[in-house]
Amino acid sequence: MSTPLSFGLIGAGWIGTFHAETLAHRLPNTRLVAVADPVPGAAERLSALRSYQDPMELIADPSVEAVAICSPAATHADLVVAAARAGKHVFCEKPMALTLDDADRAIAAARDAGVALQVGFNRRFATDFADMRTRIVEGSIGTPQLLRSLTRDPGISVEVAARVKPWTIFNETLIHDFDTLCWLNPGARVTEVYAQADALIHPQFAGQGFLDTSVVQIRFDNGAFAVAEASFSAVYGYDVRGEVFGSDGILQAGRAPEQAGGANVELFHDAYVAQFAHFVDSVQAGVEPSVNGIDARIALEIALAARESVEHQAPVVLEGAVT
């Protein structure tokens, strides 16, 4: 067995806590040696040898070989750059960045440092979604023509809605669906995005950048159409599904609505663990992870186009698309 990879984790929120438990207890070839979080006491409660409030101190820790970034989205790009320049391999939660310039900085930093960079698009590691992708690549349903991906979260309180950053529904929720749709249509690129979104659950926040319901239409250069939809009010439980209709058949993944329930980490528990197993295997083999900074940039470009589409109430043709 290879020597365990030593991780430092930045961000001790709910997803950081789950990832910390994975790195400390669920995988045999990982060690959690340090945690950083600016909130006093937050890092100390997780299973690590050392705790920091300043993430830069964690990045400078010589015992840290890889950094897992689970902090707020606005901090991701700078932390990826800092970790890469320090020679650390990087696992970054989605979104990797909030602007294309920052995404390019992060990608370049990892490339220049020769370190692995993987982004947390966990659906790629869910058994049913991965099986669907394999069958598409094998040609079992012919050419993809209609694709659908949805994310429905089980409710959002007024108090939480008031704290949600503008455009979160695209940058942090539907970003998963955008990546999934591109991954399930191999070799195709997005040429046009048209999005509609509103505050239907908490209309008192309409016009303030808060959106809780959205449908996004996507066109690919191979002729396929896709729809991504999101809602923050699935009263029946957490609901994630995918579907690809092809020239020779149809494939589906995810739970039926009557089976939905629980939380994100319950639905994707094994996928969350599997993505770190893949990251460690990639680092130890010296190969690029299968979901990297370029994939994160592609999904971000769609998210930014969706925002622009909502702002201008018109379709957005992506740069470089043939018109």
N, C-alpha and C positions, 0 to 999 in steps of 0.2 A: 504494500500500500504506500502511496506517495505521502510525503510529509504534509500534514494539514496546512492549509493556507490561512494565514493570520489576518483577521479582518478588524478594521476600525469602522464603527457605524456612526453616522451623523444624523441626528434627529430621533428623539425617543418618543414620538407620538404613537398613534395606534398601529400604523403599518411598520414603523421602525421597531416597535416592541415585538411584533410578530416576527420580523426578519431577525431581530436579535436572538429570539428563542430558537429560530432555525439554525443560525450560525453557531450558537452555543450548544444545542442539544440534538438537532434533528439530522445533521449530516456528519458522517465520521471523518471527513477530510477538511473540516473547517474549524477554526478557533476564533472566538470573539475575544479580542485582547483589549479593546478600548471602545468607549462610547462618548460622544460629545453632544451636548444639548445646552443652549444658553439658559434654560430655565433651571434655577437652583434645585438640586436634588433629583432632577429628571434622569440624568445619566446614571447616577449612583444606584438606582433601583433595578437596573438591568444587570445581567450576568456577565460582567467584564472585569478584567484585572485592573484597569485604570479608567478614570472618568475625567472629562474635561468640559468646561463651559465654552471654550473657544475652539471651533472646529479646526482652525489652523494649527493649533497645538497637537491635535490628534493626527493631522496629516504629516506633521513633522516627526511624529513618534517613530523611531527606527524599527520598532517591533511590528509595525503595521505594514503588511504587504499589499493589501487591497482595501479599498474604501467603499462602503455601501452608503449612498447618499439618499436619505429619507427625510430631508428637511423640506420646508415650504418651497413651492415651485420656483419662486423668484430667485432663490439662492442657488439653484442647481448648476447653471452654466459656470458661474465663477468657481464653485467647488470642484466641478469636473476639471476645469483648467488647472486649479491649484494642485489637486491630487495627481493629475497626470504629470505636471512639471516636477513634482516631487518623486516621480518614478513609481507611483502606486497604480495598480490596476483598479479600474473603476466600474462599479455597478451603480447605476443611477436610476432612481424611480422616475416614472414619466410625470410630466414632460421633461425632457432633458434641458429644454430652454424655452423661453417665451418669445424670442425673436429669431429670425433666420440668421442674422449676424452672430448672435450668441451661440446658436447651434453650430455654425461654421467654426467659431473659436474653439468650442469644445472638441469637435471632430479633429481639428488641426492639432490641438494640444496632445490628444491621445496618439495620433499618428506620429507626430514628431518625437514623442517620448518612447514610442514603441511599446505602449501598454495596451492591455485589453480594455475595451469600453463596451459594456452591455447595458441596455435600457430595459426597464421593467414592464414589458408588454407580456404579462403573464398568460394571456389567453393562448398564446402560441404553445404553451406547455401543458394546457389542459388536454386530457386524453381524447375527448370527443372532437375538439377543434383540431388537434394535431392529426387525428385520423382522417378528418374531412380534407385537410390540406394534402395529405399523402394520396388520397384517392383522386383528388383533382389533378395533381401532378402526374399520376399514372394514367389519366385520361378516362377514368371510369364514367364520367358524366359528359364527356365531350368538351366543347368550348363553353366557358362560363358566359352567361348572357344577362342574368339578373341576380344581384347579390343583395343581402339584407343583413344588417347587424344592429342589435339594440341593447341598450343599457337602461334599466329602470331601477332606481334606488328606492328603498322602502320608506319614503317620507322625509320631510325636512321641516323642522320647527321654525317658527317666526324668528326666534333668537339666533338660530344657526344661519338662516337665510340672510339676516341683517349683516352677518360677518363674511358672507361669501364674496370672494373677489369677482370683479366684473369679468365676464366671458369664461368663467370656470366651466360651464357646460361644454364648451368646445376644447379648452386647453387641458382640462383634467378628467373630464368624463368621456366625451365622445372621441377623445384622442385614442382611446383603446379601440373603438369601433373603426376609426379611420385606418389604423394600422392593420386591424384584422381584415378589412375589406381588401386592402392592397396585397396582403399576404395570401389571401384566398383567390386572388386573380394574378397568378405568377407571370412575371414578365411584362405586365401592362402598367401604364402610368396614367395618372389622373390628368384630365385636360380641362375639366369644367366643374365648378361647385356652385350649387344654389341652395341657400339655407333660409329657413324660416324659424323664428324662435320668439318666445314670449314668456311672461311671468303669469302663468295660469293658476298656479297653486297659491302664490302670494302676490296678487296683483298690486298690492300697495307698494311694491318695490319696482314696478314697471317703470322704464325710463331711467333707471339708475345703474344700468349695466348688469343687473341681476336677471338671469333667465333660468327658468326651471323646466321648460319643455321645448323640444326642438326636433325638427325633421330636416335632414340634409340629403339633397340629391347629388349624386356624383356620376360623372361620365368618364369612361376610360378610353384610351386610344385604340383598344381592340374592339370597340363598339359596345362593350358591356355597360349596363346601367347598374347603379347601386344606391341603396337608401340606408342611411344611418339615423337612428332615432333615439332620443333620450327623454326620460322624465324623472323628476325627483319625488314622485308620489305614487309608487306601486304599493298600495295598501295591502296587497296579498303577499308581499315579500320580495326580496332581491331577485331580479330577473335579468338574465343575460342569455341571448340566443343569437345564432347565426344560421344563414341559409344561403346556399348557392344553387341556382337553377341553371342547368346547362343544356346543350343541344341534345344530349342523350340521357338526361336524368336529373335528379335533384338530391342534394345532401343537406342535412340539418344537424345542428349541435346546440347544446344547452337544454335547460329544463322546460317542460311545458308549464304554463302559468299555474295550473293546479298543484304543481310540485314545487313551485318557488317558495322561498322562505329563508330565514336566517340572514347572515351577514356575508359580506364579500369574502372574508377570510374563511368562512365555512364552505362556501361554494367553490373557491379556488385554492383550498388548503394545499392539495398535492401539487398544483401548478406553481404556487409560490415557492414551494420547496424545490421543485424540479428545475426552476429557472436558475437557482443558485447552484445546484449540482452541475448544470450545464456550464455556468460561468466558471466554476472551479476547474472542470474538465478542460475547458478551452484554455485557461491560463496555464495549467500544468502541461498541456500538449503544445503550447506555443502557437495556437491557431486563433483566428478571429471568431468571437461569438457569433452565432447565427442571427442574432437581432442586435444591431449595432447603432452607432450614431447616425449613419445615413438613413436607416429606417426611422429613427426618431425625427430626423429633419423632414422626411417625406410626410409623416403624419402631422407634424407641426404646420407645414405649408398648407395642408388641407384645412386645419383648424383656423389658421389666419385668413384663409380665403372664405371660410364660413362666416367669420366675424365681418369681413368686408361686405359679403353678400347681404347680411342682415342690415348693416349700416346703410347700404345703398339700395336695398330691396331689388336686387338684380343678380343674375348669374355672374360669376367671376371666372374668366379664362386664366388658367395658370400660365406663368411665364414659360416660354419655350414651347407652348402647345401650338399645334398646327391649326390654323383657323381657315 
